[in-house]
């Protein structure tokens, strides 16, 4: 059949057509930015709450269980570092009220990029700082609590590794979602 297009031609034609940019009002962008900042605030509050539990548990171990002091201290240091990084790099910012459309879009885009970069870097500032403390804590637990039975530590080590991979992937997926939102904003501007 002479009139049929090659299979790739349809895809090229479809992808090459002009797309009209979606227009949003200033109020819609402000609402999206405000909702995003609220999600960030809530995420940070959950992380701070979890950090408080970690401080309570490992602080108790630091104080009451001499064999676990070093591991507990390292985990407490990692938790303090994580909280500091989250506050310094991931705190939500307020959307300025008296902002024109272009600065409001730029503000929202910068915030999306900042959070995306924070999530992409999750292994460096969030997960890896806990590894030394967990290793020393498990070592101390096995040595002093279970009488040297290393097989008892294996399930905990596997569970920790699985949790780290899960958290890493979850945050990578969230970073990719933020990148799509950034691309959408740039498509509106262009």
Backbone torsions as a table, in degrees:
resi	resn	phi	psi	omega
1	UNK	NA	121.2	-173.1
2	UNK	-77.0	-27.6	-174.1
3	UNK	-86.6	-3.5	-179.0
4	UNK	-78.0	139.5	176.1
5	UNK	-84.7	146.9	173.2
6	UNK	-60.0	149.0	-175.9
7	UNK	-52.6	-38.5	-179.5
8	UNK	-70.3	-24.7	-178.3
9	UNK	-64.3	-39.2	178.4
10	UNK	-64.4	-42.4	179.2
11	UNK	-64.2	-43.9	-179.7
12	UNK	-64.4	-41.6	178.0
13	UNK	-62.5	-45.2	-178.7
14	UNK	-65.1	-45.0	-178.3
15	UNK	-73.5	-22.8	-177.1
16	UNK	-88.5	-6.5	-178.1
17	UNK	-72.4	151.2	-179.7
18	UNK	-72.3	137.9	179.5
19	UNK	-116.3	131.3	177.4
20	UNK	-76.6	133.1	178.0
21	UNK	-69.0	140.4	177.0
22	UNK	-76.1	133.6	178.9
23	UNK	-102.7	132.7	175.8
24	UNK	-118.7	148.4	176.7
25	UNK	-77.5	163.9	177.5
26	UNK	-58.6	-40.3	-179.4
27	UNK	-64.9	-39.1	178.1
28	UNK	-63.8	-41.4	179.1
29	UNK	-66.7	-42.2	177.0
30	UNK	-60.2	-41.9	179.8
31	UNK	-64.7	-43.3	177.8
32	UNK	-62.2	-44.5	179.7
33	UNK	-64.2	-41.8	178.7
34	UNK	-64.0	-42.2	178.3
35	UNK	-64.8	-39.0	178.4
36	UNK	-63.8	-45.6	179.9
37	UNK	-63.4	-35.4	177.7
38	UNK	-65.6	-41.1	176.6
39	UNK	-61.5	-40.6	179.3
40	UNK	-64.8	-44.7	178.0
41	UNK	-58.5	-46.1	-179.7
42	UNK	-64.2	-41.3	177.0
43	UNK	-59.6	-46.6	-178.7
44	UNK	-64.1	-39.8	177.7
45	UNK	-62.5	-40.1	176.2
46	UNK	-62.5	-43.1	179.8
47	UNK	-65.1	-40.7	178.3
48	UNK	-64.9	-38.6	176.9
49	UNK	-63.0	-44.6	177.7
50	UNK	-63.0	-39.0	178.6
51	UNK	-63.9	-37.0	178.0
52	UNK	-63.3	-39.4	177.4
53	UNK	-65.2	-43.4	177.9
54	UNK	-61.1	-44.1	178.6
55	UNK	-61.0	-41.5	179.5
56	UNK	-64.2	-50.1	-176.8
57	UNK	-66.3	-52.0	-176.7
58	UNK	-76.5	-24.3	171.8
59	UNK	-65.4	-39.8	175.8
60	UNK	-62.3	-46.6	179.0
61	UNK	-61.8	-38.9	178.8
62	UNK	-61.0	-39.5	-175.2
63	UNK	-82.5	-40.1	-169.5
64	UNK	-104.9	-19.3	-174.6
65	UNK	-120.6	94.0	-175.2
66	UNK	-55.6	-35.5	-178.2
67	UNK	-67.7	-18.0	-176.3
68	UNK	-110.6	9.5	-175.0
69	UNK	-62.2	-48.2	-177.0
70	UNK	-63.6	-47.7	178.4
71	UNK	-60.9	-42.4	178.3
72	UNK	-63.3	-41.9	179.8
73	UNK	-63.8	-40.7	178.6
74	UNK	-66.0	-39.7	177.9
75	UNK	-67.1	-39.6	176.7
76	UNK	-63.2	-39.7	177.8
77	UNK	-65.1	-41.9	178.2
78	UNK	-63.3	-39.7	179.2
79	UNK	-65.5	-43.4	178.1
80	UNK	-62.3	-41.5	177.8
81	UNK	-62.9	-44.5	179.7
82	UNK	-61.7	-45.0	180.0
83	UNK	-63.7	-42.8	178.7
84	UNK	-61.7	-45.6	179.1
85	UNK	-62.3	-44.0	179.8
86	UNK	-61.7	-42.3	179.4
87	UNK	-69.1	-44.9	-176.2
88	UNK	-71.8	-39.5	-173.3
89	UNK	-104.7	-20.5	-171.3
90	UNK	-121.8	8.8	180.0
91	UNK	-67.4	145.3	178.5
92	UNK	-75.8	152.6	177.8
93	UNK	-119.3	151.9	-179.2
94	UNK	-82.0	136.2	176.6
95	UNK	-74.2	120.8	178.9
96	UNK	-61.8	136.5	-177.4
97	UNK	-69.9	-47.0	-174.4
98	UNK	-91.2	67.2	-176.6
99	UNK	-125.3	135.3	176.7
100	UNK	-74.0	173.1	-174.6
101	UNK	-59.3	-52.2	-175.4
102	UNK	-62.7	-48.8	177.4
103	UNK	-62.8	-32.7	179.3
104	UNK	-67.3	-43.3	177.2
105	UNK	-63.5	-42.9	179.0
106	UNK	-62.8	-42.5	177.9
107	UNK	-59.1	-48.7	-177.7
108	UNK	-64.8	-42.1	178.9
109	UNK	-62.0	-44.7	179.0
110	UNK	-62.1	-39.3	178.8
111	UNK	-67.3	-40.9	176.1
112	UNK	-61.0	-43.5	179.6
113	UNK	-65.0	-40.3	-179.6
114	UNK	-63.5	-44.7	179.2
115	UNK	-69.8	-38.2	176.9
116	UNK	-59.0	-46.6	-179.2
117	UNK	-65.1	-37.5	176.9
118	UNK	-61.0	-45.7	-178.6
119	UNK	-70.3	-35.2	178.2
120	UNK	-66.3	-26.3	-176.4
121	UNK	-98.0	18.0	-172.0
122	UNK	-58.9	-33.7	-179.2
123	UNK	-65.3	-39.8	-174.6
124	UNK	-72.8	-42.9	-172.7
125	UNK	-102.1	-14.9	-173.5
126	UNK	-115.5	-49.8	-172.0
127	UNK	-90.2	-53.2	-174.8
128	UNK	-60.4	-34.0	178.1
129	UNK	-60.5	-20.1	179.6
130	UNK	-83.6	-18.3	-174.4
131	UNK	-59.1	-51.0	-179.3
132	UNK	-58.5	-44.1	-179.9
133	UNK	-63.8	-41.4	179.0
134	UNK	-65.3	-41.5	179.4
135	UNK	-62.2	-47.7	-178.7
136	UNK	-67.5	-38.8	179.1
137	UNK	-63.6	-46.0	179.3
138	UNK	-65.3	-42.4	178.1
139	UNK	-58.0	-47.1	178.4
140	UNK	-63.5	-39.5	179.3
141	UNK	-64.6	-46.2	-178.5
142	UNK	-65.5	-43.1	-175.3
143	UNK	-68.8	-40.8	-171.4
144	UNK	-108.1	-25.2	-175.4
145	UNK	-98.0	-43.7	-176.3
146	UNK	-99.3	7.0	177.1
147	UNK	69.8	32.4	175.9
148	UNK	83.8	12.9	179.4
149	UNK	-83.1	88.8	-176.9
150	UNK	-63.6	-27.0	-179.6
151	UNK	-61.6	-26.5	178.0
152	UNK	-69.4	-23.3	-179.1
153	UNK	-85.0	-19.6	-176.0
154	UNK	-57.7	-48.1	179.6
155	UNK	-60.1	-39.2	179.0
156	UNK	-65.8	-42.1	179.3
157	UNK	-63.6	-43.0	178.3
158	UNK	-65.0	-42.7	178.6
159	UNK	-61.5	-43.4	177.4
160	UNK	-61.6	-45.9	179.9
161	UNK	-61.6	-43.8	178.5
162	UNK	-63.0	-40.9	179.0
163	UNK	-63.5	-43.2	179.7
164	UNK	-61.4	-45.4	179.3
165	UNK	-63.5	-42.9	178.9
166	UNK	-59.7	-48.7	180.0
167	UNK	-63.2	-41.9	178.3
168	UNK	-60.6	-46.7	179.7
169	UNK	-67.6	-40.8	178.9
170	UNK	-60.0	-43.7	179.9
171	UNK	-71.6	-33.6	176.2
172	UNK	-64.7	-41.9	177.5
173	UNK	-63.0	-41.9	177.9
174	UNK	-64.6	-38.6	177.5
175	UNK	-64.3	-40.6	177.6
176	UNK	-64.0	-37.9	177.7
177	UNK	-64.4	-41.5	177.3
178	UNK	-64.2	-36.8	177.9
179	UNK	-63.0	-39.2	177.1
180	UNK	-63.5	-37.8	177.5
181	UNK	-66.9	-38.3	177.1
182	UNK	-63.4	-44.8	178.1
183	UNK	-60.5	-38.9	178.1
184	UNK	-63.7	-43.6	177.9
185	UNK	-63.1	-42.4	179.8
186	UNK	-66.3	-34.3	176.6
187	UNK	-65.8	-34.6	176.9
188	UNK	-68.4	-39.0	-177.8
189	UNK	-70.4	-34.5	-177.5
190	UNK	-83.7	NA	NA
